[in-house]
Amino acid sequence: MKKTLLTVMIFGLLVSTFAFSFSVKAAENMAPPIQWQQTLMSGDGYSVFQLADGSFILNAANQTATFLVKTDSLGNPTWTKTIQISQKPTVLPYLVPTSEGGYAVAGILNNQYALERTDSEGNLQWTKLYASEAPVTYFRSIIQTSDGGFAIAGFGESAEDTEGQIWFAKTDSLGNLLWNETFAGPIADCPSTIIQLPDGGFMLSDVSYSVTPNQAYMRLIRTDPHGNVMWNQTYGDLGKYRIPEVNCAIKTADDGYLLGGFLSGRNAWVVKTDANGKMEWNQTYGGLNSAVTCIHQLKNGGYIMSAVANLTQVWILKTDGVGNEIWNATFPGATFLVALEANFNSVIQTKNGGYVVLGTKDGRAWLVNLATPANSLTETELIEVGAALIIVIVVIGVSIAFLKQRKKSRDVFKKSHTYLPNI
């Protein structure tokens, strides 16, 4: 009986371990529930980052001013700084934490590129304005470079909704302009992301397009450390991919790139390339009027993406390492500003494996935390389920062993006794 009971217990342990693993896997394949959410000031939320201590920094803006907000790990604001340049309406939607512990915010002011830097408490250190060199100007991307300066990129047009060109510039750590380049071709260009490479050069994602004829291509542009173009690769064509546009790009763990955007009038679209820009795979998601706006590679090699559905609705998408959808989540009433062409840091993976999203809801900046996927059932609950399974299986096993032993005893008793026939 002891041997039978031990066998049953081992079997029960294996079954419950499988059940535990299955529960975790099932939780990972489901959109995680909201753990907490915060409604902040009037305006639109743009970019959010988690800091080393688990707190968050974000920026938001309305028609009057830009707000730099520091929160605790649960999204409760600990301080808010209001940013206005020369007492004018100031919208600086681009945010990047600096290596020194401060922050930089950037955007357009009076058709000039505007860059402000603060200390770790959001106190202003300096403001810089750069001539746009175009009648109509859009700010599109900023990063801090390895030397402590900044690389910024924008788009200039001769008139609104006309063909234009990239403006790409590098500053020192005080915001002084070191160089700038303008380039386009063979048709107009609009950048979306800057990535600095180990050799000091850069990779830019952009959409190369033409109004007449109406066509566009996603593009990667490789430059040297001074912004001179070394090579470029385009993705999509009018017949096959239906006028793609790119909103964001990341460098992947295998030294390739993942570009995210949309196919005009169709779906969200991502393209994965190798280190030289050669396409390896591509995937489409969602229905009409959908677009990927932000991408991060996850610790397990998959991806988390923020996206726009139905022009403005917040949509979060998780995929595996080759872009196959694992789960998606939408949030009624929440939106991303700038619709299909947004490229803000609106979703991040937190240090505990959950996700934080920044957007706009009911006219106010809105911050939401999705629980760690494995915690859709908490770890304690999963352990309790596993323990309960073990107990049930052991009880069943003991009962079976007891019945088998009882049957065996009865058989032995029958063999050792002689029954006389009834007379």
N, C-alpha and C positions, 0 to 999 in steps of 0.2 A: 504493500500500500504506500509506503514512504516513497518508493521509486516512482510510482504512478503519480503521486501528488507533486513530487518535484518536477516531473515532466510537464504536468498541467500548468504549474506555476511558471515555468520557463516559457511555455507556449503563450500563457497569458501576458507575460512581460513583453514578448515579441509582438503580440497582437496590439497591446496598448501603446507600445512604442511606435508602431506603424500608424495607429490611430492618432497619436500625438503629432507625428510628422505630417499626416494627411490634414489635420486641423490647421497646422501652421501654414501648409501650402495653400489650402483653401482660403485662409485669411489673406495671404499675399496676393491671391488672384482676384480679390474683391476690392472695390474702391473703399478706402478706409473712412470711418465716420469722422465727423467734425468733433474735435476735442475741446477747442475753445475758439471764440471769435470776438473781435473788437471792432466797434465803429468809432472812427476818429473824427477829425475836423471836417468841415465842409470843403469839398474839393474832390480831386481824383488822386488815387494812389498809383504810383509808378513802379519803383524798384525797392526791393527789400533784401537785406543781407543779415546773416547771423554772425555775431561777434564771438570772440574766443570764450567769453564767460557765459554763453548761451542766450544773451540778450539779443535784441534786433535793432537795426538802424533802417529807416525807410524815409522816402521823400514823397510829398504830396503837394498839390498846387491847385489854386483856383484862379479866377480872373485877376486877382489882386496881388497875390504873393505866393511864394514857395515856402513849404514847411519842411524842416528837417526834424525828424522825430526819433528819439531813442526810447525803447520800451524794455521792460524786463522780459524774462523767458516765457511769460504768459500773455505778452502783448499789451500789458498795462503801461501807458506812457510814463516815463521818468523825467523827461524834459522835452520841450518843443522850442525850436528856434524859427523865427519868421524872417524870411529873406526878401528884401526889396532893394533893387539897385537904383540909386538916385531917386528914391521915392516914386518910381514908376511901376506900373503893373509888370510883375516879374514871374515868368513861368520857366523854371529850370527842371525839366523832367528827368534828366540823366544824372545818376548818382554812382559814385565809386568810392569805397573806403580806401584810404591811403596806407602805405606801408608804415608810416609814422604814427598811425593811430587816429588820424583825423579823417576828413571827408572832403570830396570835391563834388560840386554840382554844376551842371552845365545846361545850356539851352540857347535860345535866341532872344536878344533884346534889341529892339529898333533895327532889325535886319542885320545885326552884328552877332557873331559868335561870342557867347558870354561864358566865362569860367570863374567860379568862386571856390576858394579853399578855406576850410575851417580847421580848428583844433579838435581834440577828442570830445569837447563839450559843446561843439557846434558854434563856437565863437569865431567870427570872421577874421581871417588872416590877410587875405588879399582878393581883389577882383580884377579880372582882365577882360577886355573887349578886343575882338579881332575883326578887321574889315572883311566883309563877306565876299567882295569882288563880284557880286551878282545882284541884280535888282530884287530877286526873290530867293530867300535863303532858308534852308532847313538844317537843323542839327540832328545828327543820326547816331554818333557813337563816341565814347571816350573810354580810354584805359589809362592806368598809370603804368609807365614804362619801367624797365629794370634799373634805370639810372635815377629814378625818383621824379622824372618829368612826366609829361602827359602826351599822348597821341590823340588827336581829335579828327573827326571826319564829318563832313556835311555835304550838302547838295545845293547847287546854285542853278537858277533858271533865269532866262531872259524875261519871262513873264510866267504867271501862274499856269500850271498844266501844260507847259511846253517842254521841249528838250533842254537838257542841262548837263552839268558835269560835276565830278567829284572834287571837293576841296579837302585835302589831306594835309595835316600839319603836325609838327612836333614842337613842344615847349620844354624849357628847363623846369626845375622844381619850383621856381617862383612864377611860372606862367609866362616867362619871356619867350617870344616866338623865335625858334631856331631855324626852321625852314617850313615852307609850305609848297605843295604841288597841286596843280589842277590837271585833271586828265579825264578823257572820255574816248569812246570809240570802240568799234566804228560808229556806234550810235550813242545816245545819251546814257548817263550812268547815275545811279543813286546808291551810295554805300549803306551798309546796315551794321556791320560788326568789324572791329579791329582785333586781331590776335597778334601779339608779339612772339617771334620765334627765337630759338636759342642763339642764333647768330646775330641777333639784333634787328633783323629784318622784320617784315610784317606780312600778314595775310589779311586781305580785306574780302568780305563778301559783299556783293552788290548785285543790283538788277540792271542789266544793260538793255535799254528799250528804245522804241521808236513810236511816236504817235501816228505818223504816216509813213509806211504802213504800220498797222497796229500789231506789234510783235515785241516779245521780250524774252530774255534768257537769265536764269540764275548764273552767277559767275563768281569764281575765286580769282583774286588778283594777288600775285606774289611780288613783293617789292624788296629792295635792299634797305639797309638801315636809314637811308636818306629819302625814301619814298619813291625811288626810281623803279618803274615796272620791269620785272624780270620775265614773267610769264603770266598767262591767264588761261582759264578753262571755263567753258560755258556748258550749261546743262538745260536740255529741253529745246523744243522747236515748235513752231506754230502748228504743224500737223499732228504731232504725237502727244505733246504735253500741254497744249493749250495755254500759252503765254504765262509761264511761271514767274513769280516774283519771290525774292528771298528777304526774310525779315531778320534772321539771326543765324549764327554759325558758332560752332565750338571745335576745338582741337580735341580729338578723342584719344583714349589711352594707347591705341596702336599707332599714334602719330598721323592718323588720317583726319578727316574733317566730316562733320555732319551739318548740313545746311537745312534750315527750316523755313517754310513760307507757304505759298499757295499756288494753285492753278486757277487762273482767272475764271470766275464763274463756276468753278467746280469744287475741288476738295483742298484740304490741307495737304501739303506735300513735303517730304524730307528726302534728301539725297545724301548718301554716304560715299565718301571718296577715300582713296589711299593718300599717302603723303604727297604724291605728285599731282593730286587733283583728278585722278582717273576714277570715274564712277564705279562703285562696287555693287550698290543696290539702291533702290528707291522704294518708298511706300507712300500710299495716299490714305487719308483718314477723313471721316465725317462726310457730310453732304455739301450742298451748295453753300457758298458764303462762309467757308471755314478756312482758318489759317493758323499755322504754328507761329507763335510770337516769341518763345523763349525755350531753350533746351539746356538741360544739364545731364551729364553722364552720372549714373548711380554707382554705388560701391560694388554692386554685383555685375556691372557691365551693361545693364539696361539703361533706359533713358526716361526722364520725366520731362514733360513738355507742358507749357501753358499754351492755350490756343483760344482762338475766337470761333464761336459757333453762331450762326445766324447773324453775322456782321459784328455783334458786340458781346454776346453772352460769354461768360467765363466758362472755360472747358479745360480740365486737367486730364492728361493722357499719360499712362505708363506703358512702356514697351519693353520687350526683351532686347538683346544685343544686336538683332538684325531687323529691328523695327516692327515686329509683330505685336499688335495691341494685346496687353494683359488686362487692363481695366481703364475706364474713363469715368469722370465725374463732372457733372454740371451743377451750377449754383443759381437757382431761380432769383431773378432780380439783380444779380451782380453782373457788372460789365467791365471790359477793358477799354480804355480810351483809345482813340485813333483807329478803332475798328480793325480792318484786315491788315493794316500796315504798322501795327505796334511792334516795338522791339525792346521792351523794358524787361528788367530782371524781376519778373512778377511771380515766379515760383522757385522755391529752393528746397533741397533736402536738408533737414535739420540734423544735428549731431546724433540724435537718438533714432534716426532712420525715418522719422515722419516727414511731413511736407508742410510748408507755409506758403500761402498765396496772398498777394496784395492786389486789390482791385478797387472798384467803386460800387457802392450799393446805396440806394436812396439818396444820391447826391453827396455822399460822404466817403472818405477813404475807409476802406474795409480790409481788415487783416484777419485771416482764418488759419487755424492749425488743424491739419488732418492727422489723426492718431498714427502711431507707428503701425505698419501693416500687420505685423504679428500680434499686435495688441487689439485688433478688432475683436478677438477674444483675448483678454489679458493673459499674461504668462501664468498668473495664479489660477485663472479659470481653466487654462489648458492643462496645467498640472493636476488640478482637481478632477478634470474629466479623465485623464490618464489613470489616476489613482482609483477612481470609481470603477473604471473598466477592469483594472487588475483585481479589485475586490470581488466584482461580479464573476469574473472568469475563475478565480480561485474557489469561490463558493460552489460554482457549478462543477468545477473539477473535483472538489472534495466529495460532493454529492454523488458524482458518477463513480468515483473510486470506492465510496462506501457501498453503493449498490452492487458494484462488481465484486467486492469482497464478501458481501452478504450472499450473493448468488453462489460464489465459490464455496463458501461454508456450507450452504444448503446442499450443493452437489456432493461434497465430501461426506456429509451426514447421510445422504441417500445411499452412497456406495458402501458405507460401513454398517448399514442395517438391512436385514432381510425381512421383507414383508410377506406374511402368510396370505394366501388368497382367501377371499371371503367364501364361506361355506353356506 
